């Protein structure tokens, strides 16, 4: 087991008022510039923090990928409660996304890449499954010490993430801080 991975027993931390204030999913999804018909992959979907708002913005399919079955079971129960369709659950890891090449128009990758070693492996998989011209939204921990979150040495600074993305051939469209601890980057294949 990856010791960097989020503990499913702490799932309540993933969707609480404080997190919604600091990382508002609707505002973050606005950055992708969705037109309403995209197929979207939510990498590290967890309990559906971005999955559910994304399905409201598209007539396409939202693929909810997570490595942990406990997270996916929780997501399934929320889907049943909300009677939500067009979400397809996939168990798998960011390093090896079980999906065909160029399958999706957009990717959401929130608080996942700091768990991937090396992060470039997860980014290569995003690049592989993303259609040409497709966009991805990455939300990560800034490389600063904070009271909560992963250790500083697991974090990837926004400047380093930008350098890696550009080195891989992505076009960085937007980079912004949300708090001292979190940033978002939107990039295009």
ABEGO torsion letter per residue (X at the ends): XBAABBBAAAAAAABBAAAAAABBAAAAAAAAGBAGABBBBBBGAEAGAAAAAAAAABABBBBBBBABAAAAAAAAAAAAAAGBBGBBBBBEBAABBBBBBGABABBBBBGAAAABOBAAAAAAAAAAABBBGBBBBBBBBBBBBBABEBBAAABBBAAAAAAAAAAAGBBBABBBBABAABBBBBBBX
